[in-house]
Amino acid sequence: MTVEEVMREEEAAVAGPIETTDRYKVVIKEINAWFGRKQALKNINLNIKDKSVTAFIGPSGCGKTTLIRCLNRMHEMTPNARVDGQVLVDGADIYDKSIDPVVVKRRVGMVFQKPNPFPTMSISDNVAAGLKLNGIKDKNLIAEVVEESLKGAALWEEVRTELEKPGMSLSGGQQQRLCIARALAMQPEVLLMDEPTSALDPLASSKIEELVRSLKEHVTIVIVTHNMQQAARVSDFTAFMYLGEMIEYGATSQIFKNPEKELTERYISGKFG
């Protein structure tokens, strides 16, 4: 049986949205997304628990990154891109016309695939950039937030005496943690991470994974990863996507050890992808 045949048999069994409760930080309801006429996401329903790590896995082009970009309204910034459906954060729809997208991006931070420190800024200024952009001028407050954010990103001890050096002077792994610190400085409630270790060596990747596990005590994390072993190590819940659809979602241990869908099992076991 082909992947497409398995998918057709199983698509009716994908669970719909669960009623919003205090248990869920983010509830995704019937999200569809397009790039021009091409539909990239099809009727995505998903509930993300507070203070947890949820991993999105699936082959390249399955919609993982598009979905994560829909969670803080970045998708609509792409020319000719659009989205419909609901994304509820604490029960409020971030796509409601009364909601300011800038506020959404403060509450739902994002770390990208490649480290992207601001090249002309110091380590300190990189972390403080969002604060200053939002009109905060208190130098003592900024210094305090910079320190706490760098500590939160497990970078403070490595750079505490070098805060005025360029952010670009750091190693690749340190630059990625600097970008995480920059996101944490805005005190997000949800942190989105789009393949944050794909450009890093194994040692730097392991430090990011340790950081992800520690950060979930304070923030809800959604991570896109092409590395199934990484998803198994860091996440509490895993969502498997294929061709823009949510095939299966559940506890990571269940997804990897006893998936309900044949398509999931075939992907996990390396039979395709």
Secondary structure, DSSP 8 states (H G I E B T S, - for coil): --HHHHHHHHGGGS-------TTEEEEEEEEEEEETTEEEEEEEEEEEETT-EEEEE-STTSSHHHHHHHTTT-GGGSTTEEEEEEEEETTEETTSTTS-HHHHHHHEEEE-SS----TTSBHHHHHHHHHHHTT---HHHHHHHHHHHHHHTT-HHHHTT-TTSBGGGS-HHHHHHHHHHHHHTT--SEEEEESTTTTS-HHHHHHHHHHHHHHTTTSEEEEE-S-HHHHHHH-SEEEEEETTEEEEEEEHHHHHHS-SSHHHHHHHTTS--
